[in-house]
Amino acid sequence: MNQTHALIFDDNIKNVNVLARLLAEQAVSSTPVMNSRMVDTILNTSGKIDVVFLDLEMPGLNGFEVLQKLQASPRFENVPIVAYTVHVSEINEARQRGFHSFIGKPLDPDRFPEQLDRILRGEPVWETA
């Protein structure tokens, strides 16, 4: 059985650790990407990816720029890309730019398992709190 695997694009180690822990509690492994400029390397070297969590505000390439690169790759054509950010006012822009889902930070550990389950089933989740 293949384990579900997530990419976490976020430059804040505390946020990465929280999300990685929440994913691990749902038996989802994860790879952190702390430098958004590594997106090209990730596109060329990563194994199976089932979901991507993408912070919108990062130095280097912001989340929307990383999204464009992921969307241009056939590997990510059917992979849900989730904006997760404190900037909940950007929910409409995230929807217009083609994110699959949007989850506001801080993540709610009580709601996250259900949100993740819906996302992995292909159902978009658009929640700011």
Backbone torsions as a table, in degrees:
resi	resn	phi	psi	omega
1	MET	NA	130.2	179.2
2	ASN	-83.2	132.4	177.8
3	GLN	-77.4	142.9	175.4
4	THR	-68.1	139.1	-176.4
5	HIS	-131.3	138.4	-178.9
6	ALA	-120.3	147.3	166.9
7	LEU	-100.1	138.7	176.9
8	ILE	-120.7	108.1	174.4
9	PHE	-94.9	108.5	178.2
10	ASP	-163.1	137.1	-179.4
11	ASP	-90.5	-1.2	-178.6
12	ASN	-103.7	113.4	-175.3
13	ILE	-61.0	-34.4	179.1
14	LYS	-64.6	-43.2	178.0
15	ASN	-64.2	-40.9	177.9
16	VAL	-60.3	-46.8	-178.2
17	ASN	-63.2	-41.6	178.7
18	VAL	-61.8	-49.7	-178.2
19	LEU	-65.2	-41.9	179.4
20	ALA	-61.0	-39.5	178.4
21	ARG	-66.2	-44.7	178.6
22	LEU	-62.0	-39.6	177.4
23	LEU	-66.0	-44.3	-179.4
24	ALA	-60.7	-35.8	177.7
25	GLU	-64.1	-20.3	177.4
26	GLN	-103.8	16.8	179.0
27	ALA	62.6	34.2	176.7
28	VAL	-111.8	122.0	175.8
29	SER	-80.1	162.4	-177.8
30	SER	-147.8	155.9	174.1
31	THR	-122.8	120.0	177.1
32	PRO	-80.9	142.4	174.0
33	VAL	-126.3	100.6	-174.1
34	MET	-85.3	-17.7	-179.0
35	ASN	-116.8	110.0	-175.9
36	SER	-61.6	-22.0	178.9
37	ARG	-71.7	-6.6	178.3
38	MET	-83.3	2.6	-174.9
39	VAL	-57.4	-40.3	180.0
40	ASP	-64.4	-40.1	177.0
41	THR	-63.2	-44.2	178.9
42	ILE	-60.7	-41.7	180.0
43	LEU	-59.8	-33.6	-175.5
44	ASN	-92.8	-18.1	-171.7
45	THR	-123.4	-14.3	-174.8
46	SER	-74.5	151.9	175.4
47	GLY	-82.2	-147.4	-178.7
48	LYS	-65.1	129.1	177.7
49	ILE	-123.0	128.5	-178.5
50	ASP	-103.6	-22.9	-179.1
51	VAL	-159.8	147.8	177.7
52	VAL	-123.5	129.7	172.0
53	PHE	-106.2	125.2	-169.2
54	LEU	-129.9	112.4	173.8
55	ASP	-68.5	143.8	-178.1
56	LEU	-84.9	-29.6	-176.5
57	GLU	-109.8	102.9	177.5
58	MET	-138.1	150.7	174.0
59	PRO	-69.7	158.0	-177.0
60	GLY	83.3	-112.4	176.8
61	LEU	-93.0	130.7	176.8
62	ASN	-80.0	175.7	-176.2
63	GLY	-60.3	-35.6	179.2
64	PHE	-68.0	-36.1	177.9
65	GLU	-69.5	-40.0	176.5
66	VAL	-64.5	-41.6	178.0
67	LEU	-55.4	-45.3	179.8
68	GLN	-57.3	-43.9	-179.5
69	LYS	-65.7	-41.4	178.9
70	LEU	-66.0	-42.8	-179.7
71	GLN	-63.1	-28.3	-178.7
72	ALA	-79.4	-10.4	-178.3
73	SER	-96.3	125.5	177.4
74	PRO	-57.6	-26.9	-179.9
75	ARG	-61.3	-28.4	-174.7
76	PHE	-104.8	11.9	-176.5
77	GLU	-57.7	-38.1	-178.0
78	ASN	-113.3	19.2	179.7
79	VAL	-99.2	123.3	177.5
80	PRO	-66.5	129.1	177.7
81	ILE	-110.8	119.5	-172.4
82	VAL	-108.5	121.6	170.7
83	ALA	-75.6	128.9	172.2
84	TYR	-134.4	121.1	-167.2
85	THR	-159.1	159.3	171.4
86	VAL	-81.0	-15.4	-177.2
87	HIS	-85.4	68.9	-175.3
88	VAL	-66.4	-17.3	177.1
89	SER	-67.5	-11.9	-179.2
90	GLU	-92.7	12.6	-176.8
91	ILE	-60.9	-41.2	-179.4
92	ASN	-67.6	-41.3	177.5
93	GLU	-63.9	-40.2	178.9
94	ALA	-60.9	-40.6	179.2
95	ARG	-65.5	-44.3	-179.4
96	GLN	-64.7	-34.0	-177.8
97	ARG	-80.0	-9.8	173.7
98	GLY	105.7	14.6	173.5
99	PHE	-63.3	148.0	176.5
100	HIS	-74.2	-40.8	-173.9
101	SER	-148.7	170.0	-178.5
102	PHE	-147.4	125.4	176.5
103	ILE	-129.7	123.8	179.1
104	GLY	-74.9	147.7	172.7
105	LYS	-92.8	150.9	-2.0
106	PRO	-72.5	146.9	177.8
107	LEU	-66.6	142.5	179.1
108	ASP	-93.6	110.7	-176.0
109	PRO	-62.9	-23.3	178.2
110	ASP	-77.8	-31.5	-178.1
111	ARG	-93.9	-22.2	-173.4
112	PHE	-57.5	-43.3	-179.0
113	PRO	-57.2	-41.3	179.7
114	GLU	-70.1	-40.0	177.5
115	GLN	-61.1	-47.2	-179.7
116	LEU	-61.9	-44.3	179.7
117	ASP	-59.0	-44.7	178.9
118	ARG	-62.2	-45.9	-179.4
119	ILE	-60.2	-45.6	-178.2
120	LEU	-67.8	-22.1	174.3
121	ARG	-83.5	-3.6	178.7
122	GLY	95.4	2.5	-179.1
123	GLU	-87.8	122.0	178.5
124	PRO	-63.5	143.0	176.2
125	VAL	-121.3	123.7	179.1
126	TRP	-127.2	91.5	-175.7
127	GLU	-136.4	133.8	-178.2
128	THR	-103.0	-13.1	-179.3
129	ALA	-140.5	NA	NA
